[in-house]
Amino acid sequence: MHEADIAAVAAVALMEDGHVGKAYNLTGPQALTASERIAVLSKIIGLDVELVRITHEQAVERLMATGVSRADAEYVVGWYAKPTEDSTTVVDTVQRVAHRPARTFAEWADEHAERFRLPV
């Protein structure tokens, strides 16, 4: 989900009538797997990026090492391991509310490519 799409929907909801009390589910225009996102990033930054799978406990420990509580780490890792149907269903909210298509992951990655490039 591109942050500018979130902002666009929020701006419309705050500035135009008819949005009071509504809750909007926001998604990008496509549901991509982790492997698909890695492939997009690899292409954009021009490096072969490899997805290395780790165990559930390793993922939890890595999150906890950044200050996340065990309960929150367990939730996040569990969600990624077995996402809900809602989290993989694409909806057209950005188009309906902001009157323009949602940006793709590739567009987001291209705009943020420098964050993923290694220092030379």
Salt bridges, closest charged atoms under 4 A:
GLU3 OE2 - HIS112 NE2 2.90
ASP5 OD1 - ARG100 NH1 2.66
ASP5 OD1 - ARG103 NH1 2.72
GLU57 OE2 - ARG70 NH2 3.15
GLU61 OE2 - ARG70 NH2 2.89
GLU74 OE1 - HIS56 NE2 2.63
GLU74 OE2 - ARG70 NH1 3.19
ASP92 OD1 - ARG96 NE 2.85
GLU111 OE1 - HIS2 NE2 2.80
GLU114 OE2 - ARG117 NH1 2.53
